[in-house]
Amino acid sequence: MALRLGNLELDFPLVQAALSGYSDMSMRVIARRLGAPYTICEVMLDKFLVELNDRKKNRHFLAIADEEHPVGGQLMGAEPAQFAAGAAKLVEAGFDVIDINFGCPVKKVLGLCRGGFHLSQPEVALDIVRRTRDVVPSEMPLTVKMRRGIDDTQESRDKFFEILDGAFEIGVDAITVHGRTVEQRYIGPSRWEFLAEVKRHVGDRTILGSGDLFSAQDCFDMMNETGVNGVTVARGAIGNPWIFQQARALAAGEPLPPPPTTFEQLEIIQEHLRLVVELYGEKKAMTNFRKFGVKYSFLHPQVEDVRAKFVRIREMSDWEAIRDEFYTVDQPGQYLSGEIHNKQVNCSAG
């Protein structure tokens, strides 16, 4: 079950999406170790990249581990020339794929004419794609992330397809389509039937689907129902990197593996935390890891108690107390439920 992004061939069609505030090097490395063939960094602003200096406090934004290639860099911005300059910075940083964000529905982003706002202005959106393609080496894949439109009007639909077709004509290698509109944000179901329509429309070109993927089976259901070439797992991968391992088992014709036990969770949590310390330094590590710990707690049989403790961690000793109270006896874990992820998780969540 291969997935092709330009001249890059991945051995599996489930990839980890970009997730603002989450998909830093630590999360991406863990996902790769548990079966993701490709991951995308949290979205970065073109202006930030152009003005970024090499100060130590900013190094985590562009940190890439040797073991995580291929890895994608996602970019968001408003002005075409500056967007292209930001893309050049991502190329220079060592990312293997450049991904353009035309999907973020967060209000402050839309107010600054970024992300999903571009779905309302095809001319500017395609200028961004054209300029970015010009600065990204021809052998490097260029991809785009979109939602199905600003809203459900005919005008919005027409603009979506204008951007979709134009981007492929310019030389984009793959496009990810989220089944919700920008106006919907993360409310209501993702319309998979729209993904099927898009895939029929583009033919042999590569389309990835996004939206409401919280289990390994969800991913295969989307591909089977819509015909998309692959999927990007967003919220369903936060605190649940096992989703990739589980999906590979299903693809091999094996039964769905049981959810990770508390000892298996502990092993990954401790390694993830080690990577966070390596990336941010111990002083900032715990506040950065808190959000991950909360998500990992959803797999624990005592989820409410564990989550309540993770919410308050500030120091390493707080984690050690959680470990000693909840992770010293091996217990069966539980599968992630989509219901607990209905709250918004920033740009590119799916």
Secondary structure, DSSP 8 states (H G I E B T S, - for coil): --EEETTEEESSSEEE---TTT-SHHHHHHHHHTT-S-EE---EEHHHHHH----GGGGGGG---GGG-SEEEEEE-S-HHHHHHHHHHHHHHT-SEEEEEE----HHHHHTT-GGGGGG-HHHHHHHHHHHHHHS-TTS-EEEEEES-SSSSHHHHHHHHHHHHHHHHHT--EEEEESS-TTTTT-S---HHHHHHHHHHHTTSEEEEESS--SHHHHHHHHHHH--SEEEE-GGGTT-THHHHHHHHHHTT--------HHHHHHHHHHHHHHHHHHH-HHHHHHHHHHHHHHHHTTSTTHHHHHHHHTT--SHHHHHHHHHHHSSS--------GGGG-S--STT--
